[in-house]
């Protein structure tokens, strides 16, 4: 600055006004260029830091959605098993009753709706903190934003299915024996408790002759199938999200 000030003073003292003005303009241009360079470097540093944060976010999201898809596939298989058990039961009701069919093997499946719990901690943090905008890909942001509502739809269906489970369980408690069921399928417990046989002469197969039991099993299939549709919706969205996440991560590495 002393150097530049000395030049200006010399030009003024020598009466070289024209050169002074040109010099002053040049000095302003240099200052502007310096400011622009500083801003460019600052923006580059900010973008670099933001890109690192975005890449970290993408990797965390991928880890969560890999887990979510794996859980969805597993729980959907349980739901499918339940539907098959219910269909097998229905093939032995009323006129189709057979003495050698063991209903106890399938009753637990018929009254056991699976419950899906997604891993959404990181996504929830992004949304609640207003940092979802960290994800530059707008298509990916939109899919991520729709994930919670898709899960809410699934939860509503699971809750309805669970209420139907309780109704069937209550029916079996009044007309059958859960002790017989646990004896056949095995009672899993951490204390290694061995349950005794029922103290009553109850054969759960007799429920196969009751129209209400047939209707309740059919009702279970309807609920299981509705939940299965929601699982498929969630799996489809999950796969779309993973596809974009993998593409974005690959592009930024």
C-alpha positions in Angstrom: 0.0 0.0 0.0 2.9 2.4 0.7 4.3 1.6 -2.7 1.0 2.4 -4.5 0.5 5.6 -2.4 4.0 6.8 -3.3 3.3 6.4 -7.0 0.1 8.4 -6.7 1.9 11.2 -4.8 4.6 11.3 -7.4 2.1 11.6 -10.2 0.2 14.3 -8.5 3.3 16.3 -7.6 4.5 16.1 -11.2 1.1 17.4 -12.4 0.5 14.3 -14.4 -3.3 14.2 -13.8 -4.1 12.1 -16.8 -1.7 9.4 -15.9 -2.9 9.6 -12.3 -6.5 8.9 -13.3 -5.4 6.0 -15.5 -3.4 4.6 -12.6 -6.2 5.1 -10.2 -8.6 3.2 -12.5 -6.0 0.5 -12.9 -5.6 0.2 -9.2 -9.4 -0.1 -8.8 -9.5 -2.8 -11.5 -6.7 -4.7 -9.6 -8.7 -4.4 -6.3 -11.9 -5.7 -8.1 -9.9 -8.6 -9.6 -8.5 -9.4 -6.2 -12.0 -9.4 -4.6 -13.3 -11.6 -7.4 -10.4 -14.1 -7.0 -11.0 -14.2 -3.2 -14.7 -14.8 -3.7 -14.0 -17.5 -6.3 -11.6 -19.3 -3.9 -14.1 -18.9 -1.1 -17.0 -20.3 -3.2 -14.8 -23.1 -4.3 -13.9 -23.9 -0.7 -17.6 -23.8 0.3 -18.6 -26.0 -2.6 -15.9 -28.4 -1.8 -17.0 -28.7 1.8 -20.6 -29.0 0.7 -19.8 -31.7 -1.7 -18.0 -33.7 1.0 -21.0 -33.3 3.3 -23.4 -34.4 0.5 -21.3 -37.4 -0.3 -21.2 -38.4 3.4 -25.0 -37.9 3.5 -25.5 -40.1 0.4 -23.4 -42.9 1.8 -25.3 -42.8 5.1 -28.6 -42.8 3.3 -27.5 -45.8 1.1 -26.5 -47.7 4.2 -30.0 -47.1 5.7 -31.9 -47.9 2.6 -29.8 -51.1 1.9 -31.0 -52.2 5.4 -34.6 -51.1 4.7 -34.8 -53.1 1.5 -33.3 -56.2 3.1 -35.8 -56.0 6.0 -38.7 -55.4 3.5 -37.8 -58.5 1.5 -37.5 -60.6 4.7 -40.8 -59.4 6.3 -42.6 -59.8 3.0 -41.5 -63.4 2.9 -43.0 -63.9 6.4 -46.3 -62.3 5.2 -46.4 -64.6 2.2 -45.8 -67.6 4.4 -48.8 -66.4 6.6 -51.0 -66.2 3.5 -50.0 -69.7 2.4 -50.8 -71.1 5.8 -54.3 -69.4 5.8 -55.0 -70.8 2.3 -54.0 -74.3 3.5 -56.3 -73.9 6.5 -59.2 -72.9 4.2 -58.6 -76.0 2.0 -59.6 -78.1 5.1 -62.7 -76.3 6.4 -66.3 -77.5 6.3 -66.9 -80.3 3.8 -63.1 -80.4 3.1 -62.4 -81.4 6.7 -59.8 -84.2 7.1 -58.9 -85.9 10.4 -55.2 -86.2 9.4 -54.7 -82.4 8.9 -52.9 -80.8 11.8 -54.4 -77.3 12.2 -52.0 -76.5 15.1 -49.1 -76.2 12.7 -50.6 -73.2 10.9 -52.6 -71.3 13.5 -49.7 -69.2 14.7 -49.0 -68.0 11.2 -52.6 -67.2 10.7 -52.7 -64.8 13.6 -49.2 -63.2 13.4 -49.0 -60.1 11.2 -45.4 -59.1 10.7 -44.4 -55.6 11.8 -42.0 -53.5 9.6 -39.6 -51.0 11.3 -37.6 -48.9 8.9 -34.2 -47.4 9.7 -34.8 -43.7 9.1 -32.7 -41.9 11.6 -30.4 -40.1 9.2 -33.2 -39.2 6.8 -35.3 -37.9 9.6 -32.4 -35.7 10.8 -32.0 -34.2 7.3 -35.7 -33.4 7.1 -36.2 -32.0 10.6 -33.0 -29.9 10.4 -34.0 -28.5 6.9 -30.8 -30.0 5.4 -32.5 -32.2 2.8 -31.5 -29.5 0.3 -27.9 -30.8 0.8 -28.9 -33.4 -1.8 -28.5 -31.7 -5.1 -30.4 -34.2 -7.2 -34.1 -33.0 -7.2 -35.5 -36.3 -8.3 -33.7 -38.0 -5.4 -34.9 -35.4 -2.9 -38.5 -35.9 -4.1 -38.3 -39.6 -3.6 -36.7 -39.2 -0.2 -39.5 -36.8 0.8 -42.2 -39.3 -0.2 -40.7 -42.2 1.8 -42.2 -41.2 5.2 -45.7 -40.9 3.8 -45.3 -44.3 2.1 -44.3 -45.8 5.4 -47.3 -44.2 7.1 -49.6 -45.9 4.6 -47.9 -49.2 5.4 -48.3 -48.6 9.2 -52.0 -47.9 8.9 -52.5 -51.2 7.0 -50.3 -53.1 9.5 -52.3 -51.7 12.4 -55.6 -52.8 10.8 -54.1 -56.3 10.2 -52.9 -56.5 13.8 -56.5 -55.7 15.1 -57.7 -58.6 13.0 -55.0 -60.8 14.6 -56.3 -59.9 18.0 -59.8 -60.8 17.0 -58.7 -64.2 15.7 -56.6 -64.8 18.8 -59.6 -64.0 21.0 -61.7 -66.4 18.9 -59.2 -69.2 19.4 -58.9 -68.5 23.1 -62.7 -69.1 23.4 -63.0 -72.1 21.0 -59.6 -73.7 21.0 -56.3 -74.2 22.8 -53.1 -72.2 22.4 -51.3 -74.7 24.6 -51.9 -77.3 21.9 -50.5 -74.9 19.2 -47.3 -74.2 21.3 -46.8 -77.9 22.0 -46.8 -78.7 18.2 -44.8 -75.8 16.9 -42.5 -75.4 19.9 -42.5 -72.7 22.5 -39.4 -70.5 22.1 -38.3 -68.7 25.3 -35.1 -67.6 27.0 -35.9 -69.5 30.2 -36.3 -72.9 28.5 -39.8 -73.3 29.9 -41.5 -76.4 28.8 -45.3 -75.9 28.5 -47.6 -78.7 29.6 -50.3 -80.1 27.4 -53.8 -78.6 27.8 -55.8 -79.7 30.8 -58.9 -79.8 28.6 -59.9 -82.3 25.9 -59.7 -79.8 23.1 -58.9 -80.5 19.5 -58.3 -77.4 17.5 -59.2 -79.2 14.4 -62.9 -78.9 15.5 -62.7 -75.2 14.6 -62.4 -76.2 11.0 -66.1 -77.1 11.1 -67.1 -73.7 12.3 -68.2 -71.1 9.6 -67.1 -68.2 11.8 -63.5 -69.7 11.9 -63.5 -70.0 8.1 -64.6 -66.4 7.7 -62.0 -65.2 10.1 -59.2 -67.0 8.3 -60.4 -65.6 5.0 -60.5 -62.2 6.6 -56.8 -62.7 7.6 -55.9 -63.3 4.0 -57.5 -60.1 2.9 -55.6 -58.1 5.5 -52.3 -59.9 4.8 -52.7 -59.3 1.1 -53.4 -55.6 1.6 -50.3 -55.3 3.7 -48.4 -57.2 1.0 -49.4 -54.5 -1.6 -48.0 -51.8 0.7 -44.7 -53.8 1.1 -44.5 -54.0 -2.7 -45.0 -50.2 -2.9 -42.3 -49.6 -0.3 -39.9 -52.0 -2.0 -40.4 -50.3 -5.4 -39.7 -46.8 -3.9 -36.8 -48.1 -1.9 -35.2 -49.6 -5.1 -35.7 -46.3 -6.9 -34.0 -44.4 -4.1 -31.1 -46.8 -4.0 -30.6 -46.6 -7.7 -30.3 -42.8 -7.6 -28.1 -42.9 -4.4 -25.7 -45.3 -6.1 -25.6 -43.2 -9.2 -24.9 -40.0 -7.2 -22.2 -41.6 -5.1 -20.4 -43.0 -8.1 -20.5 -39.6 -9.8 -19.0 -37.8 -6.8 -16.2 -40.2 -5.9 
